[in-house]
Amino acid sequence: MKQARAWQRMLSGRRLDLLDPTPFDIEIEDIAHGLAFVARWNGQTRGDYPYSVAEHSLLVEEIFGRMQPEAPVRWRLAALLHDAPEYVIGDMISPVKAAVGPSYGELDKRLASAIHIRFGLPAAVPDRIKKAIKRADSLSAWLEATQIAGFDATEANRFFGRPRPELIEGLEIRLRPPVEVRAAYTARHAALMARL
């Protein structure tokens, strides 16, 4: 029986093996491009453009910086890259991830490890940092839910927790064309890499 193809050709020309990814096949331009075209909330958001995973990742990194102002730059980079595997496996809302089961998590974990190593991070982010990034991710989800996904604050508080006002003050969800989001993501990555 012929084995199913498990690789994808990226725009950079790389062939990324989804089941056995290596850092050598990871390029930030591919990640930024893919994430700029992946819609969060299954595309069920207000506005003329989808709210992309790239835009979400920029917001999570900003919130993480507010939560952890003294954190080393590498952990801000980890926050920016927290959903990077979705550039090839897409974004699934939490109920779908739960229905798919542990296989999605394993695929995500292998891709994340290769991405981390490619950009000088440890394959596995320490649990305390992972939890802080997850908290920033939840705060981002609260903002997204209330600003563009049709939730009221009470409902968002129930699902994502009530945010501390100082962590979200002045943050506004921006919907931009993918080309702009891709450029912003790539630029932020370059800025963080230059500070490592």
Buried (B, 14 or more C-beta within 10 A) or exposed (E): EEEEEEBBEBEBEBEBBBEEBEBEBBBBBBBBBBBBBBBBBEEEBEEEBBBBBBBBBBBBBBBBBBBBEEBEBBBBBBBBBBBBBBBBBEBBEEEEBEEEEEEBEEBBBBBBBBBBBBBEBEEEBEEEBBEBBEBBBBBBBBBBBBBBBEBEEEEBBEEBEEBEEEBBEEBEBBBBEBEBBBBBBBEBBEEBBEEE
